[in-house]
């Protein structure tokens, strides 16, 4: 049975990528905690606050969720209902697992188009044509590269973006293209992980796209450890 507690990266590259992903998730969560803690201390001890603190935490939380979705597909940690499927024999169960995996791939393709079309105007790029699937590059997409966040200050070392996408006009606040960039990146990574998971389902290296009875297994493992202690 596949489950996140049993996930083992293969090879040095796989272990490096796995460690990198876990580090990114940990850093995002840690930064959220630090910014929130500092803001609380400033507010209740010194009577001031980081005016941009809440917005930064919201951005980091969105990044954590989006990046975590892709990571969840890799380690098979997404929940699902499999009570009826588990009543079936192995062959129809695998057929349904493959069908559900292919549906996930299709859905991720839809998300990828939507993510790009949402982010592209903020980067001064063109959206795609087509209602469901990208059929080409649209012309005349409204440029929204001048849109900025509400309170997050713009670091000086990122002002080069003004020359790239904002016709040389400097930013006084962080442009939205930066926090929104996680959307197409995370969805692309999600699509990659779903395709990889689908291949594993087809080849028999994974039972399904969802975690199966992982909670019960975790409880049993914890109980066994307590018994041995």
N, C-alpha and C positions, 0 to 999 in steps of 0.2 A: 504493500500500500504506500502510495506517495503521500508525503506530508512534510511540512516545513521543518519539523524537528529532525527529519531524516535526510534533509537535503545536504548533499556533499558535492562541492564544486570539483570538477575534473580538470587536472592539469594545472601547471603554474599560472597560465593566463586566466583560466577559470577562477582559480583561488584569488588572484589579484583583483579581478573584476568584482568578485563577490565581496571581498574585503573593502574595496573602494565604495561599492554601493552601500554597504552597511555603515561605513564611515560617514558618507554624505548624509544618510538618514540621521545618524547620531549627532552630527554637527548641526543640522537644521533644528533638531529638537533641543539641543543644548543652547543654541543661540536664542531660541524662543524663550527658554527658561531664564537665561541671563538678562535679556532685555526686559522681560516682565518683572523679574526680581529687582533690577536696578530702578525701574520706574516706580515700583511700590515703595522702595526705600526713599527715593527722592520725594515722592508725594507726601508720605506720612512722617518723614523725619525732617526734611529740609523745606517742605512746602512748595516744591517745584516739580517739574516732570519733564521727560523727553517728549516734546510735542509730536515727534514722529514715531514714538515707540509703538503705539497701537497699530499703526499702519504697517510698520516693519514686521510685527508679529503676525499680522494677517497674511502678509506676503509669504513669510516663512512657512506658515501653516499650510497655505495653498500649495507651495512647493513640496512640502512633506507629504501631503495627501497624493498629489499627482505622481510624484516619484515613487511613493510607496505602492501605488496601484500596480505599476509595472513590476516592482520587486515582488509583490505578492503573487503575480502570475508565475514568476520564475521559481519560487520556493513552494508553490501550491498551498497558499495560505488563505485563499478566498473561500468564503463559506457558500454553501449551496444546499438544496434539499435533494437528498438522494434516497429517501425512504422507499419510493416505488421502484426506482432503478435497481436497488439492491435485491429486489425480489426476482429479478430476471436472471436467466442463465448467462454465462460469460460472453457468448457470442453476441446476442442482442444488446447486452450491456455495453460492449465495446463499440457496436455500431452507433448507439445513441451517444456515446462519449465522443466519437469522431464527428458526428453531426453537430453536437453542441460546440465542439472546438471550431469547426468551420464557420458556424454562426458567429462565434466570438471574433474570428478573423475578419469576417465581413463587417461586423459592428465596429471593429477597430479601424478599418479602412474609412468608414463613414466619419468616425471621430477625427481621423487624421486630416481629412479634407476640411472639416469644420474648424479644427484647431488652426490649420494654416490660414484659412480665410479670415479667421478672427484676428490672428496676430499680424498678418502681412501688412495691413494698412499702418499699423504703429511702427513698422520697420521701413516704411516708404516703399513697400513692395506690392506687386499685383496679386489680387486674389485669383482663384481658379474659376473656370466656367463649369457648368454642369450642375444638375440638381442633386444627384446622389454621388456620382463619381467625378473626379476631375477630368474634364475633356479638353482642357487647354488653359491658356493664361488669359485672364480678362484684361481688357484695356480700360483705362480711365478710372481705376480704383481710387477712391478718395483718400488722399494722403493724410494720415493722422499722426505723423511722426512728431508733431509739436505737442501732442498730449503728454502731460506730466502727471506724476502722482500728486496727492494733495499736500503732503507735509515732508516727505523724505528728501533730504538735501542731496544735491548732485555732487559726487566726489570729483575733484578736479582732474584726476587721472582718466576719467571717463568722458571728458569734454570732447575728445576726438570724435565721438559719435555725432556731435553737432555738425561737423564738416562732412560726415558721411551721409546722414539721413535728414538733417534739418537745415540744409542750405547755409551752413556756417553760423547759424544763430545759436548762441550758447543757451544752455539750459540752466534755469535757476532751481529747478527741482528735478528729481530723478525721472527720466522719461519712462513712459509705461512700457515701451518696447522691452526694457530689461526684465521687470518682474513677469511680464506676460510671455517672455521667451520660453519659460518652463512648460507652457501649454503644448506647443508643437513638439518640443524635445521629449517630454514625458510620454505623449501619445505615440510618438515614433518608437520610443523604447518599449512601450506597452505592446505595440503591434509586433515588434521583433520578438518579445517574450511570448506572445500568444502563438506566433508561428512556430517558435521553438517547441512550445508545449504541445502544439498540435502534432508536430512530427513525432514527439515522444509518445503521444497517445496512439498514433497510427502504428508505430514500431513496437508498441507494447512495453515501453519503458516507464509509462505512467498510466494509471488507471483512468483518470478523468482530469478535468480542469479545476475541480474543487477539492478542498480538503475533506477527507472522509473519516468520520469518527475520531478526529484528532483530539478532541476534548477528552473523550473516554480514554484514549491511549495515554494522554498526558497525566490524567488522574491515576491511572493504573501504575505508570512509571513512578510518579511521586509517592504513591502508597508503598511501592516496593522498596524505594530508597529509604523511606521512613522505617519500614519494617527491618531492613538490614542495619540501620544505624544503631 
